[in-house]
Amino acid sequence: MPDALHRRIADDIRRRITAGEWRPGQALPSRADLAAAYHVHEQTMRLAYVLLRRTGILEGEERKRVVVAHPPAVRTLTDADAAWPYSCEVTDARPLPATEELASRLKVAVGATLRHETVECMDPGGRSAMLASTWWRGSRKAHASYTAEIDTVPLGVDQAHALGLLVDTLAFRVVRTRLDGHGTPVETADLLLPMDRWRIRLHG
């Protein structure tokens, strides 16, 4: 059965990586070469590579060099309002119209112009660990408290590219809304955290 076959090959490649045959950062042979070595169709090998990328064993984009991934550090999020302690880079700062969801979160009219900022947050090794997109109306204001809700979402193309993952890979989404002293929303944010790199343990 093709499904079982590509999973068995993925398991064998994982075993060979664990045994040290290929080390983190080292390129694997081409898909065609490994397909020949395993006596399977190249499409079966492609499915094995997709599975290994999705589970964080390999990294690299489709039809490009694929290497053994360095194991990502698993971090624990305990405070969704805490400042990021490592380096960050603003990747987008275009004003955007409020969608229905953002309008509801910020208590503004649908289509109202919002200030916006997407920040890529790096781990100590310089690898992308989180994407934080924040929206607010007018000037940025101080906040007195926040709320946080957690769900999971599939990554879009730009998000997956930034995080080095496949499109539609599931990630934790922390929806953080900051409130002023009267409980009025002053800004809202989506924090996207790859599920293989994070555990969530929030406390009040």
C-alpha distance (Angstrom), angle and dihedral (degrees) to the residues before:
residue distance angle dihedral
M1 . . .
P2 3.85 . .
D3 3.81 94.1 .
A4 3.80 93.2 53.6
L5 3.81 91.1 42.2
H6 3.81 96.3 56.2
R7 3.80 89.8 46.5
R8 3.82 91.1 51.3
I9 3.81 90.0 50.3
A10 3.80 90.8 48.0
D11 3.82 89.3 51.2
D12 3.81 90.6 50.6
I13 3.81 92.7 49.4
R14 3.81 88.8 48.6
R15 3.83 88.9 51.4
R16 3.81 91.3 49.8
I17 3.80 91.1 49.8
T18 3.82 90.9 49.5
A19 3.81 88.7 50.1
G20 3.81 89.6 55.7
E21 3.81 99.6 -109.3
W22 3.82 88.3 128.4
R23 3.78 120.8 22.4
P24 3.84 131.7 -153.2
G25 3.79 110.1 -71.2
Q26 3.80 93.4 18.6
A27 3.81 118.7 123.4
L28 3.78 118.9 -119.6
P29 3.81 120.2 -133.2
S30 3.78 114.9 -87.2
R31 3.76 118.7 -77.6
A32 3.81 89.7 -112.4
D33 3.81 92.7 52.0
L34 3.81 93.2 49.5
A35 3.80 91.4 45.0
A36 3.81 88.1 55.8
A37 3.81 91.5 46.4
Y38 3.82 91.9 51.6
H39 3.84 92.5 40.3
V40 3.80 92.9 -125.0
H41 3.79 137.4 122.3
E42 3.80 115.3 -85.6
Q43 3.83 89.5 -118.3
T44 3.82 89.3 61.4
M45 3.79 89.4 52.9
R46 3.81 90.2 48.0
L47 3.83 89.3 56.0
A48 3.81 90.3 49.7
Y49 3.81 90.5 51.4
V50 3.81 91.1 48.3
L51 3.81 90.3 52.2
L52 3.81 92.2 48.0
R53 3.82 91.8 49.0
R54 3.78 91.7 46.9
T55 3.81 91.1 53.2
G56 3.81 93.3 46.8
I57 3.82 97.7 -110.7
L58 3.81 93.8 113.8
E59 3.77 131.6 26.8
G60 3.78 131.9 -161.0
E61 3.77 137.7 88.2
E62 3.78 129.1 -84.3
R63 3.84 112.7 -75.1
K64 3.80 91.5 7.0
R65 3.78 135.3 96.2
V66 3.81 112.0 -56.3
V67 3.79 119.0 -154.8
V68 3.77 136.9 -179.3
A69 3.79 107.0 -91.4
H70 3.76 122.5 -123.5
P71 3.81 105.7 -119.5
P72 3.81 106.4 -99.4
A73 3.77 116.8 -123.1
V74 3.79 109.4 -109.4
R75 3.78 108.9 -134.2
T76 3.76 130.7 -170.3
L77 3.78 121.1 -129.3
T78 3.79 109.4 -150.1
D79 3.81 101.2 153.5
A80 3.81 118.6 37.0
D81 3.83 89.4 -168.3
A82 3.81 97.6 54.4
A83 3.80 120.7 115.9
W84 3.81 114.5 -106.5
P85 3.83 107.3 -104.7
Y86 3.82 98.6 -152.9
S87 3.79 136.1 51.4
C88 3.81 122.1 -50.5
E89 3.78 135.2 -172.4
V90 3.81 127.9 -157.7
T91 3.81 106.4 -130.9
D92 3.81 100.3 174.5
A93 3.81 133.1 17.3
R94 3.81 104.1 164.8
P95 3.83 119.1 139.3
L96 3.79 110.4 -114.1
P97 3.81 136.1 -165.7
A98 3.80 115.5 -107.7
T99 3.78 113.5 -101.4
E100 3.81 118.5 -148.0
E101 3.80 90.2 -96.0
L102 3.81 94.6 48.8
A103 3.80 91.9 43.6
S104 3.80 89.2 54.0
R105 3.79 92.6 48.3
L106 3.81 94.8 48.3
K107 3.83 97.7 34.2
V108 3.82 92.8 -122.8
A109 3.79 133.4 126.1
V110 3.80 119.5 -81.7
G111 3.80 107.4 -99.2
A112 3.82 94.8 24.7
T113 3.80 111.7 144.5
L114 3.80 111.2 -103.4
R115 3.75 129.7 -167.7
H116 3.79 109.7 -123.3
E117 3.78 139.6 -169.1
T118 3.81 130.9 179.3
V119 3.80 115.0 -163.6
E120 3.80 126.5 -170.0
C121 3.81 109.1 -146.3
M122 3.81 117.6 -154.0
D123 3.78 130.7 -152.1
P124 3.83 119.6 -127.4
G125 3.82 89.7 -87.0
G126 3.80 92.9 55.7
R127 3.81 96.2 -105.9
S128 3.79 120.2 134.1
A129 3.80 110.1 -97.9
M130 3.80 104.6 166.3
L131 3.80 142.8 4.4
A132 3.80 116.4 -143.9
S133 3.82 119.0 -168.1
T134 3.81 114.5 -173.6
W135 3.82 130.2 -172.5
W136 3.82 129.6 -169.9
R137 3.80 139.6 160.6
G138 3.81 121.6 -116.4
S139 3.79 117.6 -27.4
R140 3.78 119.4 0.6
K141 3.81 111.3 -99.0
A142 3.78 135.1 -158.0
H143 3.79 116.3 -102.5
A144 3.79 133.1 -146.1
S145 3.81 100.7 -162.1
Y146 3.78 142.9 -6.2
T147 3.77 142.7 -147.6
A148 3.81 125.8 -142.0
E149 3.79 130.2 -162.3
I150 3.82 123.7 -176.7
D151 3.78 129.3 -149.7
T152 3.79 136.6 141.6
V153 3.81 127.1 -104.6
P154 3.82 135.4 -179.6
L155 3.80 113.0 -109.8
G156 3.79 119.0 -112.3
V157 3.80 123.3 -136.6
D158 3.83 98.0 -89.2
Q159 3.80 93.0 41.7
A160 3.80 93.7 49.0
H161 3.82 91.3 47.3
A162 3.82 92.0 51.3
L163 3.80 92.6 48.8
G164 3.82 95.2 42.1
L165 3.79 92.8 -118.7
L166 3.79 137.2 120.3
V167 3.78 121.6 -87.4
D168 3.83 110.5 -95.4
T169 3.81 93.0 23.5
L170 3.80 107.0 146.2
A171 3.80 117.8 -111.9
F172 3.78 133.7 179.2
R173 3.80 111.8 -102.4
V174 3.78 116.7 -157.6
V175 3.81 109.6 -165.3
R176 3.81 103.7 -154.9
T177 3.81 118.9 -172.8
R178 3.79 118.7 -174.3
L179 3.82 118.3 -148.8
D180 3.78 134.0 -160.9
G181 3.80 124.0 -130.3
H182 3.81 91.1 -79.7
G183 3.80 93.7 51.9
T184 3.81 93.6 -105.3
P185 3.84 114.8 143.5
V186 3.81 112.4 -111.6
E187 3.81 98.2 174.3
T188 3.79 140.8 -6.3
A189 3.79 131.9 -154.8
D190 3.80 142.8 -171.1
L191 3.80 112.4 -141.5
L192 3.82 109.6 -163.9
L193 3.80 113.8 -159.3
P194 3.83 122.0 -179.3
M195 3.79 107.7 -120.2
D196 3.81 93.0 -134.3
R197 3.82 91.5 57.6
W198 3.78 103.6 42.9
R199 3.77 145.9 52.4
I200 3.79 120.6 -167.1
R201 3.80 121.6 -134.3
L202 3.81 108.8 159.2
H203 3.78 122.7 -178.0
G204 3.80 133.5 -179.9
